């Protein structure tokens, strides 16, 4: 019996590729790079499944290029804003993602940015490496403590809750804003969006990207924050208006920021690059050996399950399963 043809848009670990190779007729590019659009459309032709990266836009054009035999889009990410889920559902194509396995890694990264921005760690590293003269003094490079302060979490899903749990170790009071109140609030106070912005010393963003959340943090929202506050985003770049953030940081409207994602990734707004009070990381939220291996294997299992006529572990649109 022939194996179903599947496209993996970027090379993954050896164990993952070996798992797929005995179950699918796998096509994978030799180069480890984001697949150009025209190449993606060409390679999709006739495939029954695609294991896609967040850099791959799977929309009507891509679905047309794949043809009527496509059955599954296994996204190698917890977010799936790169996939037109409605278009897939109309065609009976199952979409899957990789939740849970990256929760702790992303929450840890969030706290890395919180501490780096609050205590000016990256700025200090740049100073030391520059070779510029410096010496300790009582007022040298003063940052702000997080212990005992107020953490605001916008979006209280898996990652938001994991970030909040870590705040216990810093004796922080936690505020959260979410559309769907959790059954277990985990000692978190649910508040309105504007109230959270006004009261938080650190505001951490954990929202999915949608038309509603695009540039959710703009000039108005930043103006509501404390002058001593720090904003951190490890969710999706377009949720923050980078030009407005740069203006707020430069003017002292807020004290600092930590970003792991960007509006037009991998581009970063040039005004942000010129500022010392923002920590800029290259999308490292899930970038641990353990997490990326788990993400790849979960995406592979999702792909194989659908192609085998089984229910995938983490479907986004279960109504497409039939």
PLY file of the C-alpha trace (Angstrom):
ply
format ascii 1.0
element vertex 322
property float x
property float y
property float z
element edge 321
property int vertex1
property int vertex2
end_header
0.00 0.00 0.00
1.43 3.38 -1.01
2.14 5.93 1.67
0.27 9.27 1.50
2.38 12.16 0.16
3.08 14.88 2.70
5.07 18.10 2.69
7.18 19.17 5.67
8.07 22.78 4.95
11.27 22.84 6.99
13.66 20.09 8.14
12.95 18.82 11.65
14.89 16.59 14.04
16.06 13.15 12.99
13.64 11.26 15.25
10.69 13.24 13.92
11.67 12.78 10.28
12.25 9.05 10.88
8.78 8.77 12.43
7.25 10.42 9.37
9.35 8.57 6.80
7.89 5.14 7.60
4.31 6.46 7.54
4.29 9.03 4.73
5.98 9.76 1.43
7.70 12.83 2.84
8.94 15.77 0.83
11.15 18.19 2.73
13.48 20.94 1.47
17.22 20.55 1.93
17.71 24.09 3.22
16.66 25.14 6.72
14.96 28.42 5.81
11.50 29.87 5.51
10.04 28.45 2.31
9.43 31.11 -0.36
5.79 31.49 -1.32
6.12 30.28 -4.89
8.05 27.23 -3.77
5.42 26.44 -1.13
2.62 26.61 -3.72
4.56 24.39 -6.10
5.48 21.77 -3.50
1.92 21.59 -2.12
0.52 20.21 -5.37
-1.04 16.79 -4.86
-0.13 16.49 -1.18
-2.46 14.79 1.29
-0.95 16.59 4.26
1.36 19.46 5.14
3.34 20.03 8.32
3.57 23.81 8.22
5.60 26.38 10.13
4.26 29.68 11.45
6.06 31.36 8.54
3.87 29.46 6.00
0.61 31.16 5.03
-2.01 28.51 4.35
-4.94 30.28 2.71
-7.30 29.70 -0.22
-4.46 30.13 -2.70
-2.36 27.51 -0.92
-5.33 25.15 -0.61
-6.06 25.54 -4.32
-2.42 24.75 -5.07
-2.56 21.60 -2.95
-5.72 20.35 -4.59
-8.70 18.32 -3.37
-6.65 15.50 -1.83
-5.29 17.65 0.99
-6.65 16.39 4.31
-4.60 17.99 7.07
-2.57 21.09 7.91
-0.47 20.24 10.96
0.82 23.58 12.25
4.14 23.54 14.09
2.98 26.16 16.62
0.33 26.71 19.25
-0.91 29.80 17.39
-2.46 29.32 13.97
-3.00 32.84 12.66
-0.98 31.80 9.59
-3.74 29.33 8.66
-7.16 30.27 7.31
-9.04 27.82 9.50
-12.43 28.74 8.04
-11.20 28.06 4.50
-9.77 24.71 5.60
-12.99 23.75 7.35
-15.07 24.55 4.26
-12.91 22.11 2.31
-12.92 19.43 4.98
-9.22 19.96 5.78
-8.31 19.34 9.42
-6.09 21.92 11.11
-4.02 20.99 14.16
-1.63 22.86 16.45
0.86 22.13 19.24
-0.52 23.38 22.58
0.72 22.43 26.05
4.19 21.27 25.03
5.56 24.82 24.77
3.75 26.37 27.72
6.56 26.21 30.27
9.31 27.22 27.85
7.36 30.31 26.75
6.45 31.21 30.33
10.12 30.93 31.30
11.09 33.17 28.38
8.48 35.70 29.46
10.04 35.89 32.89
13.48 36.22 31.33
12.26 39.31 29.49
10.51 40.68 32.58
13.72 40.49 34.60
15.99 41.64 31.78
13.87 44.71 31.10
13.22 45.56 34.75
16.84 45.16 35.87
18.47 46.46 32.65
20.40 43.22 32.19
20.74 43.36 28.40
21.66 47.04 28.56
24.37 46.23 31.11
25.69 43.40 28.95
26.01 45.78 26.00
27.86 48.28 28.15
30.41 45.74 29.38
31.00 44.32 25.89
31.44 47.78 24.40
34.60 48.33 26.38
33.31 51.63 27.69
34.69 52.58 31.11
32.38 51.96 34.05
32.54 51.57 37.79
30.11 50.66 40.53
28.39 53.50 42.34
25.19 53.76 44.44
23.27 55.24 41.53
24.79 53.22 38.67
22.28 51.66 36.21
19.41 51.43 38.65
16.55 49.21 37.56
13.32 48.37 39.33
12.43 45.40 41.51
9.64 43.03 40.54
9.27 41.41 43.96
6.11 42.52 45.66
4.87 44.44 42.64
1.78 44.03 40.43
1.81 41.71 37.42
-0.87 42.16 34.80
-1.54 39.23 32.46
-3.55 40.00 29.32
-4.91 36.70 27.99
-5.24 33.95 30.57
-4.81 30.77 28.58
-2.23 28.08 29.23
0.80 30.34 28.89
-0.76 33.28 30.72
-1.63 31.02 33.64
1.89 29.57 33.70
3.36 33.08 33.82
1.01 33.96 36.69
2.02 30.85 38.66
5.66 31.88 38.45
4.80 35.26 39.96
4.19 33.54 43.31
7.93 33.19 43.75
8.25 36.96 43.49
5.41 37.65 45.94
3.55 39.50 43.24
-0.14 40.27 43.16
-1.55 39.16 39.80
-4.26 40.85 37.77
-5.66 39.19 34.65
-7.87 40.26 31.79
-9.51 37.53 29.72
-12.66 37.04 27.69
-13.24 33.58 29.17
-12.85 33.51 32.96
-11.07 30.31 34.05
-12.72 27.94 36.48
-9.61 28.02 38.64
-8.44 31.60 39.07
-5.28 30.50 40.86
-5.25 33.51 43.24
-5.63 35.92 40.33
-7.92 38.94 40.33
-9.88 39.38 37.09
-10.20 43.03 36.07
-11.10 45.19 33.10
-8.48 45.85 30.44
-7.99 49.54 31.22
-7.84 48.88 34.95
-5.13 46.28 34.42
-3.05 48.69 32.36
-3.36 51.44 34.94
-2.46 49.27 37.94
0.23 46.90 36.63
3.95 47.35 37.21
4.59 44.64 34.61
2.13 43.89 31.82
2.59 40.58 29.98
0.72 39.85 26.74
-0.59 36.36 25.98
-3.26 36.89 23.33
-3.87 35.07 20.06
-3.58 37.23 16.95
-6.88 38.15 15.32
-8.47 41.19 13.70
-9.67 42.15 17.16
-6.25 41.94 18.83
-4.12 43.45 16.05
-2.47 46.59 17.51
-4.48 46.06 20.69
-1.62 47.83 22.43
-1.35 51.24 20.82
-0.85 54.84 21.89
-4.06 54.95 23.94
-3.28 51.79 25.89
0.36 52.72 26.53
-0.72 56.11 27.83
-2.81 54.35 30.49
0.21 52.52 31.91
2.43 53.71 34.74
5.59 55.63 33.85
7.47 52.96 35.80
5.81 50.02 34.02
7.33 47.37 31.78
5.50 45.80 28.82
6.38 42.27 27.66
5.13 40.48 24.55
5.82 36.81 23.83
2.59 36.10 21.92
2.37 37.60 18.41
4.12 40.72 17.18
1.23 42.55 15.49
-0.62 42.79 18.80
1.68 45.71 19.69
1.92 48.88 17.61
5.70 49.13 17.48
5.78 52.78 16.42
3.55 53.73 19.36
5.67 51.61 21.71
8.89 53.27 20.53
7.36 56.69 21.13
6.20 55.70 24.62
9.63 54.31 25.53
11.53 57.29 24.14
9.32 59.82 25.92
9.37 58.00 29.26
5.66 57.25 29.09
6.60 53.73 30.19
9.92 52.60 31.63
10.78 49.57 29.54
9.72 46.69 27.35
10.73 43.17 26.40
9.78 41.79 22.99
10.22 38.31 21.57
7.95 38.84 18.54
7.48 41.62 16.00
4.88 43.20 13.77
6.72 42.39 10.52
9.04 39.68 11.78
11.97 39.40 11.34
11.99 43.17 10.74
12.05 45.34 13.86
10.90 48.94 13.87
14.10 51.03 13.54
13.02 53.35 16.35
13.04 50.39 18.74
16.54 49.38 17.67
17.82 52.78 18.74
16.48 52.52 22.30
18.31 51.14 25.33
15.17 50.51 27.42
13.77 47.69 25.31
15.03 44.09 25.27
14.74 42.54 21.81
14.87 38.74 21.44
14.62 36.83 18.12
11.43 34.80 18.76
12.91 32.43 21.32
9.74 31.66 23.30
9.68 27.92 22.57
13.35 27.65 21.65
14.58 24.89 23.93
15.87 21.54 22.77
13.17 19.71 24.69
10.26 21.89 23.60
11.08 22.07 19.91
11.45 18.28 19.83
8.07 17.88 21.53
6.43 20.38 19.17
7.79 18.62 16.12
6.69 15.19 17.30
3.20 16.41 18.23
2.81 18.04 14.81
4.02 14.82 13.17
1.58 12.70 15.20
-1.26 15.03 14.26
-0.36 14.72 10.58
-0.09 10.95 10.64
-3.27 10.49 12.66
-5.43 12.34 10.14
-3.83 10.60 7.18
-4.48 7.27 8.91
-8.15 8.06 9.45
-7.73 8.60 13.20
-8.53 11.54 15.43
-5.46 13.77 15.88
-4.31 14.62 19.40
-4.89 18.39 19.11
-7.37 19.41 16.39
-8.20 23.10 15.95
-11.35 22.48 13.85
-12.71 19.08 14.95
-15.82 19.70 12.86
-13.69 18.99 9.78
-13.00 15.45 10.96
-16.34 14.25 9.58
0 1
1 2
2 3
3 4
4 5
5 6
6 7
7 8
8 9
9 10
10 11
11 12
12 13
13 14
14 15
15 16
16 17
17 18
18 19
19 20
20 21
21 22
22 23
23 24
24 25
25 26
26 27
27 28
28 29
29 30
30 31
31 32
32 33
33 34
34 35
35 36
36 37
37 38
38 39
39 40
40 41
41 42
42 43
43 44
44 45
45 46
46 47
47 48
48 49
49 50
50 51
51 52
52 53
53 54
54 55
55 56
56 57
57 58
58 59
59 60
60 61
61 62
62 63
63 64
64 65
65 66
66 67
67 68
68 69
69 70
70 71
71 72
72 73
73 74
74 75
75 76
76 77
77 78
78 79
79 80
80 81
81 82
82 83
83 84
84 85
85 86
86 87
87 88
88 89
89 90
90 91
91 92
92 93
93 94
94 95
95 96
96 97
97 98
98 99
99 100
100 101
101 102
102 103
103 104
104 105
105 106
106 107
107 108
108 109
109 110
110 111
111 112
112 113
113 114
114 115
115 116
116 117
117 118
118 119
119 120
120 121
121 122
122 123
123 124
124 125
125 126
126 127
127 128
128 129
129 130
130 131
131 132
132 133
133 134
134 135
135 136
136 137
137 138
138 139
139 140
140 141
141 142
142 143
143 144
144 145
145 146
146 147
147 148
148 149
149 150
150 151
151 152
152 153
153 154
154 155
155 156
156 157
157 158
158 159
159 160
160 161
161 162
162 163
163 164
164 165
165 166
166 167
167 168
168 169
169 170
170 171
171 172
172 173
173 174
174 175
175 176
176 177
177 178
178 179
179 180
180 181
181 182
182 183
183 184
184 185
185 186
186 187
187 188
188 189
189 190
190 191
191 192
192 193
193 194
194 195
195 196
196 197
197 198
198 199
199 200
200 201
201 202
202 203
203 204
204 205
205 206
206 207
207 208
208 209
209 210
210 211
211 212
212 213
213 214
214 215
215 216
216 217
217 218
218 219
219 220
220 221
221 222
222 223
223 224
224 225
225 226
226 227
227 228
228 229
229 230
230 231
231 232
232 233
233 234
234 235
235 236
236 237
237 238
238 239
239 240
240 241
241 242
242 243
243 244
244 245
245 246
246 247
247 248
248 249
249 250
250 251
251 252
252 253
253 254
254 255
255 256
256 257
257 258
258 259
259 260
260 261
261 262
262 263
263 264
264 265
265 266
266 267
267 268
268 269
269 270
270 271
271 272
272 273
273 274
274 275
275 276
276 277
277 278
278 279
279 280
280 281
281 282
282 283
283 284
284 285
285 286
286 287
287 288
288 289
289 290
290 291
291 292
292 293
293 294
294 295
295 296
296 297
297 298
298 299
299 300
300 301
301 302
302 303
303 304
304 305
305 306
306 307
307 308
308 309
309 310
310 311
311 312
312 313
313 314
314 315
315 316
316 317
317 318
318 319
319 320
320 321
